[in-house]
Amino acid sequence: MFEQTGNAGSALLVYHALTEIASDKQSDVFVTTCACIGQRAGLSARTVNRIIPVFERLGIIGIKRNKINGVNGPSTYTVVRDAKPLRTVVTPCRRVATNCNAQSRSLEESLEESPEDTHHSDEWRCYYSNDELEKIDLYNEICVPRGWFPVNAHTEDLQDALAECEYLDPDEWRVLLIEAADQRDAGYHSYKTPRGAKLIRICWENWNRIDMPF
């Protein structure tokens, strides 16, 4: 699965880091952060955050996401010792690209340009965290019926953009989506470009508005 996105090496480093932490703690269950896992693996916390939800869906790692006063805190991880061996599944590439990142972007653009194309699988969902999927599903529910391109593929660019909006709770995210859809209907220039009607553009617009110097 990870070879399809070009990050099999990073996935191995993350898994190795998790087993090292379990060994140090002398327990298959332990509490830590993506930043700490990343330090062990020699990777960024953002890269770790992309990989571990896939481990969770594969059943080789258990994750309990803890909140402290409503804010995300260190998660509880469980290394699953009796996980069943996985059979390799290879999905043919839709387009030829020079690297997997470019290939992923090309696939997203191809699918988004053809909203009526529904024959693809939902395999892309396993690369996003539950929080990211909740935001994506709300976007598909609110904006897509109003003429926006659907999210139906995984890209690192979109995942990075969603990470910048992780502080928004579901109600705030819903308001942001409705506001963006209304702005596009009213002719707001950023959303009226050929690539404007996309979730990643909403994330960028929101982040630029917050990060704007005064």
Secondary structure, 3 states (H helix, E strand, C coil): CHHHHCCHHHHHHHHHHHHHHHHHHCCCEEEECHHHHHHHHCCCHHHHHHHHHHHHHHCCEEEECCEECCEECCEEEEECCCCCCCCCCCCCCCCCCCCHHHHHHHHHHHHHHCCCCCCCCCHHHHHCCHHHHHHHHHHHHHCHHHCCCCCCCCCHHHHHHHHCCCCCCHHHHHHHHHHHHHHHHCCCHHHCCCCCCCHHHHHHHHHHHHCCCC
